[in-house]
Structures are given as C-alpha cells and as structure tokens.
C-alpha cells in the first residue's frame, strides 16, 4: 500500500496490539463510523 492508503488489520492477539496505539478506527465496509481513544499505557 502507498502512504495514506487505508488497510484493514486483523491482529492475532488484540490486547497487546491495542496497547501499542492511541486510538482505533471503527469501520463498516469502506465507511468510517467513529474513532475511539485507547489508554492502555503501562498495561
């Protein structure tokens, strides 16, 4: 993919994957529904 393109990721282990990011995007198909903050620092 090129810089700025959208990619869909399905992680094998969601807990440590989520802990590495500041927010998660919620999507349905190609539509972005929302963005949720993630606060798992020090997890």
Secondary structure, 3 states (H helix, E strand, C coil): CCCCCCCCCCCCCHHHHHHCCCEEEEEECCEEEEEEECCCCCC
